[in-house]
Amino acid sequence: MSAAQVDTAAAYLRRLGVAEVPRATVPFDPGYDPATVVAHLEQSGQFMPMLKLSMATWLIADGSAVQRKITAARARDVPVVCGGGPFEIAAAQQVLPEYLDLCAAIGMTRIEAGEGFTDLAHDPDTVLALASARGLEVQFELGRKHDGPFDAAEAEELVEKGRRWLGAGAAQLVVEARESAAGVGLFGSDGSLDVQLADVFADAFGLATVVFEAPTKVSQFAMLDHFGHDVWLTNVRLEELLRVEIYRRGLHSDSWANERLRPAAPESPIDTTDSSRG
């Protein structure tokens, strides 16, 4: 599209009643090639509040390829965050300062901390001080990766843990769902969302602070159906980002039925007269 065509499409969406919503979907890169990441940034970077380099794939990939991704994201004003697995391993192996040095050196904006499969010996204040000294933001992931779905008592414990991390200076909190959104965190073994427990986190922290991992179509749609336009989602694959965003805006056949997502009715009827015909 040319710039004029983009402006025309934007004007049409406004006329259609589509809500203007802030960036709230953080896609993740589990190891895509640089050309794929760059192309998706060009196509959809306007919807990304951050790009997540997931797991430890960026540590073993070719360094110049990783740098291409980070440089392309920064050029689109998309900050880059790395997933929490490498943080946990670095802390367990007692090389956390070196890990943070590396993250800062290659241009990460934020690191994710967590205790998904390890027990963290460092307290929140220590982690935030180490990261801040290197110009890095921190987000903390709530929940274990292998302990199954949350119950009410665990959710309340995680809320208290989240408050400690926010109090130390963490930018956001992430609720664990892995890559399956089934039998973990807020999701039952059948992939169903426990909306009451999801509300516990949303009520405690607000939708701008808590980010929900939603790696599958079912989990993405369930979160948007329940919370509406403003919910932050992550672990969304790059090729699924636009589908999430049309759903968020009520432009998907399944979200049209949800009054919270459906575009508002135009203030006046749309003129369907074809002015080119006499």
C-alpha positions in Angstrom: 0.0 0.0 0.0 1.1 3.5 -0.7 0.9 6.2 2.1 -2.3 7.5 0.6 -3.8 4.0 0.5 -2.8 3.4 4.2 -4.5 6.7 5.1 -7.6 5.7 3.2 -7.8 2.3 4.9 -7.4 4.0 8.3 -10.2 6.4 7.5 -12.4 3.5 6.4 -11.8 1.7 9.7 -12.7 4.8 11.7 -15.8 5.2 9.6 -16.6 1.5 10.2 -16.5 2.1 14.0 -13.4 0.1 14.7 -11.9 1.0 18.1 -8.4 2.5 18.2 -6.6 0.4 20.8 -3.1 0.6 22.1 -0.4 -1.9 21.2 -1.1 -4.9 23.4 0.1 -8.1 21.7 3.7 -9.2 22.3 4.6 -11.8 19.6 7.4 -14.3 20.3 10.2 -15.6 18.2 11.0 -19.2 19.0 13.8 -19.2 16.4 12.5 -17.8 13.1 15.0 -16.8 10.4 15.8 -13.1 10.4 14.0 -12.5 7.0 10.8 -13.7 8.5 11.1 -11.6 11.6 12.0 -8.5 9.6 9.1 -9.0 7.2 6.6 -9.4 10.1 7.9 -6.2 11.7 7.4 -4.4 8.4 3.8 -5.8 8.1 2.7 -5.7 11.7 5.2 -3.8 13.9 2.6 -1.1 14.5 0.7 -3.6 16.7 3.7 -4.8 18.8 4.5 -3.1 22.1 7.5 -5.5 22.3 9.0 -8.4 20.5 9.9 -11.5 22.6 13.0 -13.5 21.7 11.7 -16.7 23.3 13.6 -19.5 25.2 17.3 -19.8 24.6 17.3 -20.0 20.8 18.9 -16.5 20.5 21.9 -17.7 22.5 22.9 -20.4 20.1 21.8 -18.8 16.8 24.3 -16.9 14.6 25.0 -13.7 16.4 24.7 -11.5 13.3 21.3 -13.0 12.5 20.1 -12.2 16.1 21.4 -8.7 15.7 19.5 -8.2 12.5 16.3 -9.0 14.3 17.0 -6.6 17.2 18.1 -3.8 14.8 14.9 -4.2 12.7 12.7 -4.1 15.8 14.4 -1.0 17.1 14.0 0.7 13.7 10.2 0.1 14.1 10.2 1.4 17.7 9.6 -2.1 19.0 11.5 -2.9 22.2 12.9 -6.4 22.5 12.5 -8.7 25.6 14.1 -12.1 26.1 12.2 -15.0 27.6 12.8 -16.1 31.1 14.4 -19.5 30.6 17.9 -18.2 30.0 17.5 -16.0 33.1 16.6 -18.9 35.3 19.6 -21.0 34.0 22.0 -18.1 34.4 20.8 -17.5 38.0 21.1 -21.2 38.9 24.6 -21.4 37.4 25.6 -18.2 39.3 26.4 -16.2 36.1 23.6 -13.8 36.3 25.8 -10.6 36.0 27.4 -12.0 32.8 24.0 -12.9 31.4 22.8 -9.4 32.0 26.0 -8.0 30.4 25.2 -10.0 27.3 21.6 -8.9 27.1 22.6 -5.2 27.4 25.5 -5.6 24.9 23.3 -7.0 22.1 20.5 -4.4 22.6 17.8 -6.0 24.6 15.4 -3.5 26.2 14.0 -5.8 28.9 14.7 -9.2 30.5 12.2 -11.6 31.9 12.9 -13.1 35.3 11.0 -16.0 36.8 11.0 -19.2 38.8 9.2 -21.4 36.3 11.5 -24.4 36.7 14.2 -23.3 39.2 14.2 -21.7 42.6 15.6 -18.2 42.5 18.1 -17.3 45.1 18.2 -13.6 44.3 15.5 -11.3 45.8 13.6 -8.8 43.6 15.7 -5.8 44.8 18.9 -7.5 43.8 17.7 -8.5 40.4 16.3 -5.1 39.7 19.5 -3.4 40.8 21.7 -5.6 38.6 19.5 -5.0 35.6 19.0 -1.3 36.1 22.8 -0.8 36.4 22.9 -2.1 32.8 20.0 -0.1 31.5 17.7 -3.1 31.4 14.0 -3.2 32.3 12.6 -6.3 34.1 9.4 -8.2 33.9 8.6 -11.1 36.2 6.8 -14.3 35.1 4.3 -15.7 37.6 3.8 -19.5 37.8 5.6 -22.8 37.4 6.0 -24.5 34.1 5.5 -28.1 35.3 3.1 -27.9 38.3 -0.2 -27.9 36.4 -3.1 -25.4 36.6 -3.3 -22.8 39.4 -5.7 -23.1 42.3 -7.1 -20.2 44.3 -4.5 -20.4 47.0 -1.6 -20.5 44.5 -3.1 -17.5 42.6 -3.2 -15.5 45.8 0.4 -16.4 46.6 1.5 -15.4 43.1 -0.3 -12.1 43.5 1.7 -11.4 46.6 4.9 -12.3 44.8 3.9 -10.1 41.9 3.5 -7.2 44.3 7.0 -7.7 45.6 8.5 -7.6 42.2 6.5 -4.5 41.2 7.5 -2.8 44.4 11.1 -3.5 43.5 10.6 -1.8 40.1 9.5 -4.5 37.7 7.8 -3.0 34.6 5.2 -5.8 34.1 4.1 -9.2 35.3 3.5 -12.2 32.9 1.2 -15.1 33.7 2.6 -18.5 32.7 0.9 -20.6 30.0 3.9 -22.1 28.2 3.4 -22.9 24.5 0.3 -25.1 25.0 -2.1 -23.2 27.3 -3.4 -26.6 28.5 -2.8 -28.0 31.9 -0.8 -25.0 33.1 -1.5 -21.7 34.8 -5.0 -20.4 34.1 -5.8 -23.2 31.7 -7.3 -26.6 32.4 -6.2 -29.8 30.7 -8.8 -29.2 28.0 -7.5 -25.7 27.3 -10.4 -24.0 29.0 -9.7 -20.6 30.7 -10.5 -20.2 34.4 -11.9 -16.7 34.1 -12.3 -16.3 37.9 -8.6 -16.9 38.5 -7.8 -14.7 35.5 -9.8 -11.9 37.2 -7.7 -12.3 40.3 -4.6 -11.2 38.5 -6.4 -8.5 36.4 -8.1 -7.0 39.5 -4.8 -7.1 41.5 -2.6 -5.4 38.9 -4.7 -4.0 36.1 -4.7 -4.9 32.4 -1.8 -2.5 31.6 0.5 -4.3 34.1 -0.4 -8.0 33.8 0.4 -9.8 30.5 -1.2 -13.2 29.8 0.6 -15.8 27.8 -1.9 -17.0 25.1 -0.1 -19.2 22.6 -3.1 -20.8 21.0 -6.1 -19.6 19.0 -8.4 -20.8 21.8 -6.5 -19.1 24.6 -6.2 -15.9 22.6 -9.9 -15.7 21.8 -10.9 -16.6 25.3 -8.8 -13.9 26.8 -10.1 -11.2 24.4 -13.7 -12.4 24.8 -13.4 -12.1 28.6 -11.4 -8.9 29.0 -12.1 -7.0 25.8 -9.8 -4.8 23.7 -7.3 -3.8 26.3 -5.9 -7.1 27.5 -2.2 -7.7 26.9 -1.2 -11.0 25.4 2.1 -12.7 24.7 3.6 -15.9 23.3 1.6 -15.2 20.1 3.3 -16.5 17.0 4.3 -13.9 14.5 2.1 -15.5 11.8 -0.9 -15.3 14.1 -0.5 -11.7 15.2 -2.8 -10.1 12.6 -5.5 -12.7 13.4 -5.4 -11.7 17.0 -5.6 -8.0 16.1 -8.6 -8.4 13.8 -10.3 -10.4 16.6 -9.4 -7.6 19.1 -11.1 -5.1 16.8 -14.3 -7.1 16.1 -13.3 -7.8 12.5 -13.3 -11.6 12.9 -16.5 -13.6 12.4 -16.2 -15.0 15.9 -15.6 -11.7 17.7 -18.5 -10.0 15.9 -20.9 -11.7 18.2 -19.2 -10.2 21.3 -20.6 -6.7 22.0 -17.4 -5.8 23.8 -15.4 -6.3 20.7 -17.8 -5.5 17.8 -17.2 -2.1 16.1 -19.5 0.6 17.3 -22.4 1.4 15.0 -21.7 4.4 12.7 -23.2 7.6 13.8 -25.0 7.9 10.4 -25.6 5.4 7.7 -22.8 4.8 5.3 -23.5 6.2 1.9 -23.6 3.3 -0.6 -24.2 5.5 -3.6 -21.8 4.9 -6.4 -20.9 8.4 -7.5 -19.2 7.1 -10.6 -22.6 6.0 -12.0 -24.9 8.5 -13.6 
